[in-house]
Amino acid sequence: MTEARLRTVRLALAGLLAVTALASSLKSYPESWRFLHREHAQFSGYTAQDRLEAAAYANGIPIDAFNFFRAHLRRDDRYFISAPASASFTPGVDRSATLQTFGRYYLLPAIAVTTPAQATVVLSVGTDPKALGLPLGQTVRDGSNPFWVAQVAR
């Protein structure tokens, strides 16, 4: 195949790709716009705090636990969330993974870590942080709720 012929084939394929992308966009535009309109109508009245907490409510995550955690974390804390893996808030996702995922954005600017040994603070839901076997300093429980914030002793 000559260089000119190869260039023509490439241009034709690029043109076909561009036309297909445009057709796909035009086909999906009306439904996308309707979806965005419905979402705006549903969420436009939310306050900044409502928007922040919406994911927790939608997934059955105990937002009161995260508000408690947030009140006890400092900007430079590295935290580990401890929770029994067996129970689930979201079908197909264990409790621990759900809490860790939500915490990654809700508890910013504190930093999530993947192992208790990396943490300066352990946040526990439904399980006493002493069960991790780490040397702990000050530990605070949220009243009778099963939520703890424990400083890791270094």
TORPA-4810 file (N, C-alpha, C, O; in nm, 3 decimals):
<nodes>
NODE_1_0.086_-0.116_0.000_0.000_0.000_0.000_0.091_0.123_0.000_0.188_0.131_0.075_M
NODE_2_0.058_0.217_-0.084_0.140_0.337_-0.095_0.112_0.430_0.023_0.011_0.418_0.093_T
NODE_3_0.206_0.521_0.042_0.194_0.618_0.152_0.068_0.704_0.136_-0.001_0.731_0.234_E
NODE_4_0.039_0.747_0.014_-0.078_0.830_-0.011_-0.206_0.752_0.017_-0.300_0.804_0.077_A
NODE_5_-0.208_0.628_-0.026_-0.327_0.544_-0.004_-0.348_0.519_0.146_-0.460_0.523_0.195_R
NODE_6_-0.238_0.493_0.218_-0.245_0.471_0.362_-0.298_0.596_0.433_-0.379_0.585_0.525_L
NODE_7_-0.254_0.714_0.391_-0.300_0.839_0.450_-0.449_0.859_0.423_-0.522_0.905_0.511_R
NODE_8_-0.496_0.824_0.304_-0.637_0.835_0.269_-0.722_0.742_0.356_-0.829_0.782_0.404_T
NODE_9_-0.675_0.620_0.375_-0.748_0.523_0.458_-0.755_0.574_0.603_-0.861_0.566_0.666_V
NODE_10_-0.645_0.627_0.654_-0.644_0.679_0.791_-0.740_0.796_0.806_-0.814_0.803_0.904_R
NODE_11_-0.739_0.887_0.710_-0.832_1.000_0.715_-0.977_0.955_0.708_-1.063_1.009_0.777_L
NODE_12_-1.004_0.856_0.624_-1.140_0.804_0.613_-1.185_0.741_0.744_-1.298_0.761_0.788_A
NODE_13_-1.096_0.664_0.807_-1.130_0.602_0.936_-1.149_0.707_1.045_-1.239_0.695_1.128_L
NODE_14_-1.065_0.808_1.045_-1.080_0.916_1.144_-1.212_0.989_1.122_-1.280_1.023_1.218_A
NODE_15_-1.248_1.015_0.997_-1.374_1.080_0.966_-1.493_0.994_1.009_-1.590_1.045_1.065_G
NODE_16_-1.484_0.864_0.983_-1.591_0.772_1.023_-1.605_0.771_1.176_-1.717_0.770_1.228_L
NODE_17_-1.493_0.770_1.246_-1.497_0.774_1.392_-1.562_0.904_1.441_-1.643_0.902_1.533_L
NODE_18_-1.526_1.016_1.380_-1.583_1.145_1.420_-1.733_1.150_1.394_-1.808_1.200_1.478_A
NODE_19_-1.778_1.099_1.281_-1.920_1.097_1.248_-1.996_1.006_1.345_-2.106_1.040_1.388_V
NODE_20_-1.938_0.891_1.379_-2.001_0.798_1.473_-2.012_0.863_1.612_-2.116_0.851_1.677_T
NODE_21_-1.907_0.931_1.657_-1.910_0.998_1.788_-2.017_1.107_1.789_-2.090_1.122_1.888_A
NODE_22_-2.025_1.184_1.682_-2.125_1.290_1.674_-2.266_1.231_1.674_-2.354_1.282_1.744_L
NODE_23_-2.288_1.126_1.597_-2.420_1.062_1.592_-2.459_1.007_1.729_-2.573_1.021_1.772_A
NODE_24_-2.364_0.946_1.797_-2.390_0.892_1.930_-2.427_1.004_2.027_-2.520_0.990_2.106_S
NODE_25_-2.353_1.113_2.021_-2.382_1.228_2.109_-2.520_1.284_2.083_-2.595_1.313_2.177_S
NODE_26_-2.556_1.301_1.956_-2.687_1.355_1.922_-2.799_1.262_1.965_-2.905_1.308_2.007_L
NODE_27_-2.775_1.132_1.953_-2.878_1.035_1.992_-2.902_1.036_2.143_-3.016_1.027_2.188_K
NODE_28_-2.795_1.048_2.221_-2.810_1.041_2.367_-2.836_1.177_2.432_-2.870_1.182_2.550_S
NODE_29_-2.821_1.285_2.359_-2.836_1.419_2.416_-2.972_1.442_2.483_-2.975_1.487_2.598_Y
NODE_30_-3.085_1.412_2.417_-3.214_1.442_2.481_-3.233_1.370_2.616_-3.278_1.430_2.713_P
NODE_31_-3.198_1.241_2.621_-3.216_1.168_2.748_-3.118_1.218_2.853_-3.154_1.228_2.971_E
NODE_32_-2.997_1.251_2.813_-2.900_1.305_2.908_-2.949_1.437_2.966_-2.935_1.462_3.085_S
NODE_33_-3.005_1.521_2.881_-3.056_1.650_2.928_-3.172_1.631_3.025_-3.181_1.700_3.127_W
NODE_34_-3.262_1.536_2.992_-3.374_1.509_3.083_-3.323_1.459_3.218_-3.374_1.500_3.323_R
NODE_35_-3.224_1.370_3.216_-3.166_1.318_3.339_-3.106_1.432_3.422_-3.132_1.441_3.542_F
NODE_36_-3.028_1.518_3.359_-2.967_1.630_3.431_-3.074_1.724_3.488_-3.059_1.775_3.598_L
NODE_37_-3.179_1.745_3.413_-3.288_1.831_3.460_-3.354_1.770_3.585_-3.381_1.841_3.682_H
NODE_38_-3.381_1.638_3.582_-3.442_1.570_3.698_-3.348_1.578_3.820_-3.393_1.606_3.932_R
NODE_39_-3.220_1.555_3.797_-3.124_1.561_3.907_-3.118_1.703_3.966_-3.114_1.719_4.088_E
NODE_40_-3.117_1.802_3.880_-3.113_1.940_3.928_-3.239_1.972_4.009_-3.231_2.034_4.115_H
NODE_41_-3.354_1.929_3.959_-3.479_1.954_4.031_-3.477_1.887_4.168_-3.528_1.943_4.265_A
NODE_42_-3.419_1.768_4.176_-3.417_1.695_4.303_-3.317_1.755_4.402_-3.347_1.764_4.521_Q
NODE_43_-3.201_1.797_4.356_-3.093_1.833_4.447_-3.063_1.983_4.456_-2.979_2.022_4.538_F
NODE_44_-3.127_2.066_4.378_-3.091_2.209_4.377_-3.120_2.278_4.511_-3.057_2.378_4.544_S
NODE_45_-3.215_2.226_4.586_-3.247_2.287_4.715_-3.157_2.242_4.829_-3.172_2.289_4.941_G
NODE_46_-3.065_2.151_4.801_-2.977_2.099_4.906_-2.877_2.205_4.950_-2.826_2.283_4.869_Y
NODE_47_-2.849_2.206_5.079_-2.742_2.290_5.130_-2.609_2.219_5.102_-2.608_2.104_5.058_T
NODE_48_-2.499_2.288_5.126_-2.367_2.227_5.107_-2.354_2.102_5.196_-2.298_2.001_5.153_A
NODE_49_-2.404_2.109_5.319_-2.397_1.994_5.410_-2.485_1.881_5.360_-2.447_1.764_5.368_Q
NODE_50_-2.604_1.913_5.308_-2.692_1.810_5.252_-2.623_1.736_5.138_-2.630_1.613_5.129_D
NODE_51_-2.556_1.811_5.050_-2.486_1.748_4.937_-2.374_1.659_4.985_-2.350_1.552_4.928_R
NODE_52_-2.305_1.702_5.089_-2.195_1.623_5.144_-2.245_1.492_5.204_-2.179_1.389_5.193_L
NODE_53_-2.361_1.496_5.267_-2.416_1.380_5.336_-2.504_1.291_5.248_-2.541_1.181_5.289_E
NODE_54_-2.538_1.336_5.129_-2.632_1.263_5.043_-2.588_1.120_5.016_-2.671_1.029_5.019_A
NODE_55_-2.461_1.098_4.991_-2.413_0.962_4.963_-2.433_0.871_5.083_-2.463_0.752_5.066_A
NODE_56_-2.417_0.924_5.203_-2.437_0.842_5.323_-2.583_0.800_5.335_-2.613_0.683_5.358_A
NODE_57_-2.673_0.895_5.318_-2.816_0.863_5.328_-2.858_0.765_5.219_-2.936_0.673_5.244_Y
NODE_58_-2.808_0.784_5.099_-2.845_0.697_4.987_-2.797_0.554_5.007_-2.856_0.461_4.952_A
NODE_59_-2.691_0.535_5.084_-2.633_0.402_5.103_-2.650_0.347_5.244_-2.592_0.244_5.277_N
NODE_60_-2.730_0.415_5.326_-2.756_0.365_5.461_-2.635_0.372_5.554_-2.626_0.296_5.650_G
NODE_61_-2.543_0.462_5.525_-2.424_0.477_5.608_-2.460_0.564_5.729_-2.529_0.665_5.714_I
NODE_62_-2.415_0.527_5.848_-2.450_0.605_5.968_-2.377_0.741_5.970_-2.263_0.751_6.016_P
NODE_63_-2.444_0.842_5.921_-2.382_0.975_5.910_-2.347_1.031_6.046_-2.251_1.107_6.059_I
NODE_64_-2.423_0.994_6.149_-2.390_1.043_6.283_-2.252_0.993_6.327_-2.181_1.065_6.397_D
NODE_65_-2.214_0.873_6.286_-2.079_0.823_6.318_-1.974_0.910_6.251_-1.873_0.945_6.314_A
NODE_66_-1.996_0.946_6.126_-1.896_1.026_6.055_-1.891_1.169_6.104_-1.785_1.232_6.101_F
NODE_67_-2.003_1.221_6.148_-1.999_1.355_6.209_-1.920_1.351_6.340_-1.846_1.443_6.372_N
NODE_68_-1.937_1.243_6.416_-1.860_1.223_6.539_-1.711_1.211_6.507_-1.628_1.274_6.572_F
NODE_69_-1.678_1.130_6.407_-1.538_1.113_6.367_-1.478_1.246_6.323_-1.368_1.283_6.364_F
NODE_70_-1.551_1.316_6.240_-1.503_1.444_6.186_-1.473_1.544_6.297_-1.376_1.620_6.289_R
NODE_71_-1.556_1.544_6.400_-1.537_1.637_6.512_-1.411_1.605_6.592_-1.359_1.692_6.663_A
NODE_72_-1.361_1.482_6.581_-1.244_1.441_6.659_-1.117_1.427_6.577_-1.012_1.396_6.633_H
NODE_73_-1.122_1.450_6.447_-1.003_1.439_6.364_-0.937_1.575_6.344_-1.003_1.678_6.339_L
NODE_74_-0.805_1.570_6.332_-0.730_1.691_6.298_-0.684_1.680_6.153_-0.683_1.571_6.094_R
NODE_75_-0.647_1.790_6.098_-0.604_1.800_5.959_-0.492_1.701_5.924_-0.493_1.644_5.815_R
NODE_76_-0.398_1.681_6.014_-0.282_1.597_5.984_-0.297_1.452_6.030_-0.201_1.376_6.023_D
NODE_77_-0.415_1.414_6.077_-0.436_1.275_6.121_-0.436_1.180_6.003_-0.482_1.212_5.893_D
NODE_78_-0.383_1.061_6.029_-0.395_0.949_5.936_-0.483_0.848_6.007_-0.449_0.800_6.115_R
NODE_79_-0.597_0.815_5.947_-0.693_0.732_6.018_-0.718_0.600_5.947_-0.704_0.588_5.826_Y
NODE_80_-0.754_0.502_6.029_-0.796_0.372_5.979_-0.937_0.349_6.031_-0.964_0.371_6.149_F
NODE_81_-1.027_0.304_5.944_-1.164_0.274_5.987_-1.175_0.125_6.011_-1.147_0.043_5.924_I
NODE_82_-1.217_0.091_6.132_-1.235_-0.048_6.171_-1.383_-0.078_6.184_-1.456_-0.008_6.254_S
NODE_83_-1.427_-0.182_6.114_-1.567_-0.224_6.121_-1.575_-0.370_6.084_-1.493_-0.419_6.006_A
NODE_84_-1.673_-0.441_6.137_-1.690_-0.581_6.097_-1.718_-0.589_5.946_-1.803_-0.515_5.895_P
NODE_85_-1.650_-0.676_5.878_-1.665_-0.687_5.733_-1.794_-0.758_5.693_-1.841_-0.743_5.581_A
NODE_86_-1.851_-0.836_5.784_-1.964_-0.921_5.747_-2.092_-0.845_5.718_-2.162_-0.875_5.621_S
NODE_87_-2.123_-0.748_5.799_-2.248_-0.674_5.778_-2.234_-0.584_5.656_-2.123_-0.546_5.618_A
NODE_88_-2.347_-0.550_5.594_-2.341_-0.472_5.471_-2.446_-0.363_5.469_-2.559_-0.384_5.511_S
NODE_89_-2.408_-0.245_5.421_-2.502_-0.137_5.398_-2.551_-0.141_5.255_-2.668_-0.114_5.228_F
NODE_90_-2.462_-0.176_5.165_-2.489_-0.176_5.022_-2.474_-0.319_4.971_-2.371_-0.382_4.997_T
NODE_91_-2.572_-0.372_4.900_-2.561_-0.510_4.850_-2.433_-0.530_4.770_-2.402_-0.453_4.679_P
NODE_92_-2.360_-0.635_4.805_-2.239_-0.670_4.732_-2.112_-0.600_4.781_-2.003_-0.630_4.733_G
NODE_93_-2.125_-0.507_4.874_-2.009_-0.436_4.927_-2.010_-0.449_5.078_-2.109_-0.413_5.143_V
NODE_94_-1.901_-0.502_5.136_-1.903_-0.521_5.280_-1.897_-0.387_5.354_-1.857_-0.285_5.299_D
NODE_95_-1.938_-0.392_5.478_-1.950_-0.271_5.561_-1.818_-0.195_5.569_-1.816_-0.073_5.552_R
NODE_96_-1.711_-0.265_5.594_-1.582_-0.200_5.608_-1.544_-0.122_5.481_-1.499_-0.008_5.490_S
NODE_97_-1.560_-0.184_5.365_-1.527_-0.117_5.239_-1.616_0.004_5.215_-1.570_0.107_5.166_A
NODE_98_-1.744_-0.008_5.249_-1.837_0.103_5.232_-1.796_0.222_5.319_-1.793_0.336_5.273_T
NODE_99_-1.765_0.195_5.445_-1.727_0.301_5.537_-1.595_0.367_5.496_-1.581_0.489_5.503_L
NODE_100_-1.500_0.286_5.453_-1.371_0.340_5.411_-1.386_0.427_5.287_-1.324_0.533_5.277_Q
NODE_101_-1.467_0.383_5.193_-1.487_0.460_5.071_-1.553_0.594_5.101_-1.509_0.698_5.052_T
NODE_102_-1.660_0.592_5.181_-1.728_0.716_5.216_-1.635_0.809_5.295_-1.631_0.930_5.270_F
NODE_103_-1.561_0.752_5.390_-1.472_0.831_5.473_-1.363_0.903_5.396_-1.317_1.009_5.437_G
NODE_104_-1.321_0.846_5.283_-1.212_0.907_5.206_-1.243_1.049_5.163_-1.153_1.133_5.155_R
NODE_105_-1.368_1.078_5.136_-1.399_1.217_5.100_-1.464_1.293_5.216_-1.440_1.412_5.231_Y
NODE_106_-1.546_1.227_5.296_-1.618_1.297_5.401_-1.525_1.344_5.513_-1.551_1.446_5.577_Y
NODE_107_-1.418_1.272_5.536_-1.328_1.305_5.647_-1.205_1.384_5.603_-1.113_1.404_5.683_L
NODE_108_-1.203_1.429_5.480_-1.092_1.514_5.436_-1.086_1.639_5.521_-1.192_1.686_5.563_L
NODE_109_-0.974_1.695_5.550_-0.842_1.670_5.493_-0.761_1.562_5.564_-0.646_1.538_5.526_P
NODE_110_-0.817_1.496_5.667_-0.746_1.383_5.727_-0.727_1.276_5.619_-0.805_1.270_5.523_A
NODE_111_-0.627_1.194_5.635_-0.589_1.098_5.531_-0.622_0.955_5.574_-0.586_0.912_5.683_I
NODE_112_-0.692_0.883_5.486_-0.722_0.742_5.511_-0.598_0.658_5.485_-0.524_0.685_5.390_A
NODE_113_-0.575_0.558_5.568_-0.467_0.463_5.547_-0.527_0.323_5.538_-0.641_0.301_5.579_V
NODE_114_-0.450_0.230_5.484_-0.505_0.096_5.457_-0.479_-0.007_5.566_-0.540_-0.114_5.565_T
NODE_115_-0.390_0.024_5.659_-0.366_-0.070_5.768_-0.364_0.005_5.901_-0.327_0.123_5.905_T
NODE_116_-0.403_-0.061_6.008_-0.402_0.004_6.139_-0.261_0.052_6.179_-0.248_0.154_6.247_P
NODE_117_-0.158_-0.019_6.138_-0.021_0.017_6.175_0.021_0.153_6.119_0.110_0.217_6.174_A
NODE_118_-0.042_0.198_6.011_-0.009_0.327_5.949_-0.084_0.443_6.015_-0.053_0.560_5.989_Q
NODE_119_-0.180_0.413_6.098_-0.273_0.514_6.149_-0.220_0.587_6.272_-0.145_0.532_6.353_A
NODE_120_-0.261_0.713_6.284_-0.242_0.788_6.408_-0.371_0.786_6.489_-0.372_0.813_6.609_T
NODE_121_-0.482_0.753_6.421_-0.615_0.748_6.484_-0.690_0.628_6.426_-0.685_0.603_6.306_V
NODE_122_-0.759_0.556_6.512_-0.847_0.447_6.467_-0.991_0.492_6.490_-1.028_0.535_6.599_V
NODE_123_-1.071_0.481_6.386_-1.214_0.511_6.393_-1.287_0.378_6.385_-1.266_0.301_6.291_L
NODE_124_-1.371_0.350_6.481_-1.439_0.220_6.485_-1.589_0.235_6.482_-1.646_0.323_6.546_S
NODE_125_-1.651_0.147_6.406_-1.797_0.138_6.400_-1.834_-0.006_6.431_-1.803_-0.097_6.355_V
NODE_126_-1.901_-0.025_6.544_-1.951_-0.157_6.578_-1.848_-0.253_6.635_-1.881_-0.369_6.660_G
NODE_127_-1.727_-0.209_6.655_-1.625_-0.296_6.713_-1.529_-0.212_6.797_-1.485_-0.105_6.754_T
NODE_128_-1.498_-0.260_6.914_-1.408_-0.187_7.004_-1.269_-0.179_6.940_-1.216_-0.281_6.898_D
NODE_129_-1.210_-0.059_6.933_-1.079_-0.046_6.870_-0.968_-0.125_6.942_-0.864_-0.152_6.882_P
NODE_130_-0.989_-0.161_7.067_-0.890_-0.242_7.140_-0.869_-0.377_7.074_-0.763_-0.438_7.089_K
NODE_131_-0.969_-0.424_7.001_-0.961_-0.555_6.935_-0.851_-0.559_6.829_-0.809_-0.668_6.788_A
NODE_132_-0.804_-0.443_6.783_-0.698_-0.440_6.682_-0.561_-0.473_6.740_-0.468_-0.505_6.666_L
NODE_133_-0.548_-0.465_6.873_-0.422_-0.497_6.938_-0.316_-0.389_6.929_-0.199_-0.415_6.956_G
NODE_134_-0.355_-0.268_6.891_-0.261_-0.156_6.886_-0.250_-0.090_7.023_-0.345_-0.096_7.102_L
NODE_135_-0.137_-0.028_7.051_-0.129_0.051_7.174_-0.210_0.179_7.154_-0.178_0.260_7.067_P
NODE_136_-0.312_0.197_7.233_-0.401_0.311_7.216_-0.385_0.411_7.329_-0.359_0.375_7.444_L
NODE_137_-0.400_0.537_7.294_-0.401_0.643_7.393_-0.546_0.677_7.425_-0.626_0.589_7.454_G
NODE_138_-0.577_0.806_7.419_-0.713_0.851_7.450_-0.813_0.787_7.355_-0.794_0.786_7.233_Q
NODE_139_-0.920_0.731_7.413_-1.027_0.669_7.336_-1.158_0.733_7.378_-1.189_0.743_7.497_T
NODE_140_-1.236_0.776_7.279_-1.364_0.842_7.307_-1.474_0.763_7.237_-1.464_0.728_7.120_V
NODE_141_-1.581_0.737_7.313_-1.698_0.670_7.256_-1.810_0.772_7.245_-1.824_0.861_7.328_R
NODE_142_-1.891_0.757_7.140_-2.004_0.848_7.117_-2.124_0.802_7.200_-2.214_0.735_7.150_D
NODE_143_-2.123_0.839_7.328_-2.234_0.803_7.417_-2.256_0.653_7.418_-2.164_0.576_7.442_G
NODE_144_-2.381_0.613_7.391_-2.412_0.470_7.387_-2.401_0.413_7.246_-2.421_0.293_7.226_S
NODE_145_-2.370_0.498_7.148_-2.353_0.450_7.010_-2.223_0.371_6.998_-2.127_0.400_7.069_N
NODE_146_-2.220_0.272_6.911_-2.099_0.191_6.896_-1.996_0.256_6.802_-1.952_0.193_6.706_P
NODE_147_-1.959_0.380_6.830_-1.862_0.453_6.750_-1.750_0.500_6.842_-1.776_0.561_6.945_F
NODE_148_-1.624_0.471_6.805_-1.509_0.510_6.885_-1.408_0.586_6.801_-1.393_0.562_6.681_W
NODE_149_-1.340_0.677_6.865_-1.222_0.743_6.808_-1.109_0.717_6.907_-1.117_0.755_7.024_V
NODE_150_-1.005_0.650_6.860_-0.894_0.614_6.947_-0.762_0.664_6.890_-0.728_0.633_6.776_A
NODE_151_-0.689_0.740_6.970_-0.555_0.784_6.930_-0.461_0.665_6.944_-0.465_0.594_7.043_Q
NODE_152_-0.377_0.646_6.844_-0.277_0.539_6.851_-0.157_0.593_6.927_-0.103_0.698_6.892_V
NODE_153_-0.116_0.522_7.032_-0.002_0.564_7.113_0.126_0.531_7.037_0.142_0.419_6.989_A
NODE_154_0.216_0.626_7.026_0.344_0.604_6.955_0.458_0.624_7.050_0.574_0.611_7.011_R
</nodes>
